[in-house]
């Protein structure tokens, strides 16, 4: 009787681990690329970003659709835009962070540096 119970427990344990691995495999996240804006074409929605890779710089080109959320941090404030119209406000030389999904499609752009939160004094 004891070997049967131990076998069933082992089977349930391994089945649970296998299901857990499947769930984690399906939750792939996209990537974030940070760099400097090199070129912008608002009419076609093309954005070229100079990204540091180890000791060299590499240019990466992204396509911005109308559904892409663009957040710009200026003078401690935050401005939001979307799509190709939002590219008109971005200038070459600005710091940018591009978020993409697992397929490489651009989800959102963050231009500038978000203001740091102030820590409360104790």
N, C-alpha and C positions, 0 to 999 in steps of 0.2 A: 504494500500500500504506500509506504514512504517513497519508494522510487518513482511511482506514478505521480504523486503530488509534486515532488521535486522537478520532474520532467515538465509538468504542466506550468509550474511557476517559471521555469527557464524559458519555455516557449512564449509565454505572455511577455516576459521581460524583453526578449529579442524582437518580438513583434512590435512592441511599443517603441523600441529604439529605431526600428526600420521606418515606422510611420513618422516619427519625429524628424528623421533625416529627409524624408520626402517633403515635408512642410517647409523646412529650411531651404531646400533647393529651389522651391518655387518662389521664394521671397527675395529674388535678386534685386539689388538696388542699382541705381545708376551711378554715375561718377560725377565728380566736380573737378573742374579745371580752372585754375587761377592764373592770371597773367596780365599783360598790358595790351590794350586795344591797338592794333596796328593799322587796320583798314576797315571801313564801313561802307556798305552800299545799301542805303535804306530802301531804294526802289526795288531791288531784287531780294532783300532780306539776308544778304551775306555779311558775315562778321569774321574778321581774321584777328586771331589773338596770338601774341608772342608768348610762349610758355617756356619756362626754364626746365630743362631736362638734364639733370646732373650738372655738368659744367658748360653746357651749350644751350642755345635758345632755338626753339623749334616753332614754326608757324602752324597753327591749326585753324581750319576754316569751318564755320558753323552756319547752318541755314536757320533763319528765324522765321517761324510761321506767325500767323495772326493771333494764335492762342497763347503765345509765350508771354509770361509775366515778367515785367522789367521793373526792378526796384532800384532807385538811385538815392544815395545818401549824400546830401549837400548841406553844409553848415549846420550839422547836428539835426537836420530834419530829414524826412523821408518822402520821396515822390514816387508815385506808381504810374506805370503806363503799360501798354501791351502791344505786342506785335511789331510790325514794321514801322508804325508811327512812332513808337518809343525809341527806335534806333536813331531818329533824327536828333535827339538830345544828347547822344553819346559822342564824345570827342576822342580823337586818336590820342594815345598817351595815357588815358585813364586806366586805373586798375579795375579789373573786372573778374567776376567769378561766374562761370557757366555751369549750370546743372543740367545733366542729360540723363535720360532713362537708359535701361539696359540695351536698347537698340541704337543708342547714339543720337536720338532725337532731343533737341533742346527743349527743356521744360521751363527754365527760368534763368534770368540774368540778374546779377547783383553788381551794380556799378558803385565804386567808391568803398569806403570802409564804414561799417556800422559803428555808431558811437558806443563807447564802452559804458557799461552800466556802473553807476557809482555805488560803492559799498557803503552801507550805513555805518556810522560811527558807533562804537560800542561804549 
